[in-house]
Amino acid sequence: MEHFKRQENFEQNHAGAIRLVQSDTADMNEQFDIILANINRNVLLDNMKYLSAQLNTEGQLVLSGILEEDLPAIQKQQSNINYHSLKQTCVSIGFA
């Protein structure tokens, strides 16, 4: 039922060509225009090469939920696998 609602939303917004894939593994042997990864630092670092390999030439990797203190390690890993460009936007949200 949830998949149907997402697909219906895509179509209502004239974005029917979107294919949403949710996976527990980063090694999917497919190509994507956009990859959204909301995972912790260690899992991200271990899977960065797979994520990079699955991006189309002009693809975008969006990382979410990264702790500020983890940024240097992630940036180093990104530079090691030759991402074409790195745009960083940090949003901090305080929790009580």
Secondary structure as the mmCIF struct_conf table of DSSP 4:
data_model
#
loop_
_struct_conf.conf_type_id
_struct_conf.id
_struct_conf.beg_label_comp_id
_struct_conf.beg_label_asym_id
_struct_conf.beg_label_seq_id
_struct_conf.end_label_comp_id
_struct_conf.end_label_asym_id
_struct_conf.end_label_seq_id
HELX_RH_AL_P HELX_RH_AL_P1 GLU A 2 GLN A 12
TURN_TY1_P TURN_TY1_P1 ASN A 13 HIS A 14
TURN_TY1_P TURN_TY1_P2 GLY A 16 ALA A 17
BEND BEND1 ASP A 24 ASP A 24
BEND BEND2 ALA A 26 ALA A 26
STRN STRN1 PHE A 32 ALA A 37
HELX_RH_AL_P HELX_RH_AL_P2 ARG A 41 GLN A 54
STRN STRN2 LEU A 55 LEU A 63
BEND BEND3 GLY A 65 GLY A 65
HELX_RH_3T_P HELX_RH_3T_P1 GLU A 68 ASP A 70
HELX_RH_AL_P HELX_RH_AL_P3 LEU A 71 ASN A 80
TURN_TY1_P TURN_TY1_P3 ILE A 81 ASN A 82
BEND BEND4 HIS A 84 HIS A 84
#
